[in-house]
Amino acid sequence: MGRQIAHVMGHEGAGWLERDDRQQEEGTDILLRELKLKPTDVVADIGAGTGYFAFQMSQLVPQGKVLAVDIQPEMIAYLKENKARNKVSNVEPILSTKQNPNLPPNSVDLVLIVDAYHEFDYPREMMTAIRKSLTPTGRLALVEYRAEDVNVPIKRIHKMSIEQARKEMAAVGLEFIESVESLPQQHLMFFQRAD
């Protein structure tokens, strides 16, 4: 698809996901607000890692649930421990493969992928499966560091342009809705099924 795939950040980097300055640095509160979640939504957090977003979203969907998906068993164990420790009932950790998030078809109202898509070893296969998991009105929220902005202090391999994202999502039947540019360093791009 015209880009190099980055290596997956290992579970050893869990501390970076939970760093104290993440909200200020990335505008995570803005991101959560822009998702416009409804209390009954079923949300899938792909590449959930430690659950930084999954556990915050669980509070926004009290009658819904958050499917916290990751390919690393160590992250799934962390998610389960955190869920039990905090007595959270609506977060469901799911171990995925590199090609399939293991989500039921037509079941998810919003799929959130934050700074992880560029690490997918099999982006076409994974996004095809993710597309199938979306309800007919479901949305994909894709968050990636802005490749167009040379001032974003992230290696090029960990960035993505809107043009590149649109091209790759179109290839699996996802159409572009809009890009919300209110985050300090990242694109927040929304897509939906093109059927």
Secondary structure, DSSP 8 states (H G I E B T S, - for coil): --S-------GGGHHHHT-TTHHHHHTHHHHHHHT---TT-EEEEET-TTTHHHHHHHHH-TTSEEEEEES-HHHHHHHHHHHHHTT-SSEEEEE--SS-----TT-EEEEEEES-GGG-SSHHHHHHHHHHHEEEEEEEEEEEEETT-TTS-S-GGGEE-HHHHHHHHHTTTEEEEEEE--SSSEEEEEEEE--
